[in-house]
């Protein structure tokens, strides 16, 4: 079996080094499943969607990975990336994020109970000899529901995005203030925390809503109405180059906030606008018997999850993974949501009569727009705000590049992502990574099941640089469980602004066995790759660039080697245009899938 594996990899690499098939690709090196629980004898229990893994952080000096989960902090030794070893499991309350910098590793924890502020726990690095993870400071209180934290490069400051999403208690919906916490570490003293909220924007709520800042839940089923600032939900943090500014993704609000880290102020809120599908194609239905890419005169809210700042020719840009997000709340017999399927909008009489007749017909057809989720709070008619005259769905089904100075759109992947999956991975196109029954369902069984939601669900982003100043952007798709690689290039020869050039698309794991069998055989790939960590060659234990991927639904970590086949001697740039790269990727995918089928027997 080992000989066969070596042969298949050698064959694939031989094909990749041909001029016609050059691209930057991923080669899986190892996979490790993480237990979500342990029995009295210490044996681990594994499963799909068990919250064993949420995020991870890699220590380039020691090769240790810190894994944040719902019940444990796990420590994995990646000194030998081909054979990662689980060293320790440390009980913990549920953790939303983990980041490492210098001699410390920090974890973000939601308050317990939920109506209490969250905390950041900062530890000294794990001591392998004593097998201890020791708190460096007392738990640091921050805002409600800290979702992400991010160190500055000098490790002296942490910026925390506190999402503060509304939730139900026994009798009411509680909607805390969204906020940003700035933690500063000073020598010989405890950390200093500054909490920034959005209450200063309440007096200008109408102005910002008019500009396009989406205000979701307003207290419709609460005992008290929600203010504009309570409706803002910070989720993801990225810094500009000199770390004077932090940009915060407000996913549900379809916006980005700009924070001045030097003055401790939230300076501005930027709406992200909408994406038109009139001249693009998408598959909006899970009841159309497969892949059916069509154009419709509708728009979608970008609603990015991950955002990453980068500089190009001295100017700042932000890359966004446009996942999409809806809100659903329930307390007692009352419920509220900002989404409704197209057919239900028609049935409930919420469509304005002057909407295009063909569009109205599509809304009544479950094989067209009848199953797609649309916003019930956007696109309302000015003459009758109880009806919708412009259809807004959720998520951009791709990624974008924004200019950081004003958040204007520079580049968008348009309909590339769904087209790529339809060509390269049709058996799992717009599939669902979260089975109802992992013991009976296969990934192929769930093909097309998310077309009526957010499609491939583009989510995680990271940026890395290869030797020779080649910058890559990696995009993780949550429900498609795939990773796309793009090269950051100039808009044209000698151009001053960036665009993304497609390199390759990879989906790991088998597809025709049940989720449980695939997990047990460590052939699950990475379901819901929510966290991507690029390890440059200079800091890699193998001297080759790596990508560590955290699969939150599969509860595992997968290590990939990043292979740039353009590094072989060639004349000119043979990566070719978009069409030729798809053709190349189809051939490469064929060999990968054949190899997986043979090795799984």
Helices and strands as residue ranges (DSSP letters): H 2-16, G 19-21, E 24-33, E 37-38, E 44-45, E 55-58, E 64-68, E 72-77, E 85-91, E 95-101, E 104-109, E 119-124, E 140-141, E 146-151, E 157-162, E 167-168, E 173-174, E 179-184, E 192-197, G 199-204, H 205-211, H 228-231, E 236-239, E 245-250, E 255-260, E 265-271, E 274-276, E 299-301, E 307-312, E 315-322, E 328-331, E 334-337, E 339-341, H 342-347, H 357-363, E 373-375, E 392-394, E 398-403, E 409-412, H 416-424, G 426-428, G 443-446, E 458-466, E 470-477, E 482-490, E 498-506, H 515-520, E 529-535, G 537-539, E 546-551, E 556-564, G 565-567, H 578-599
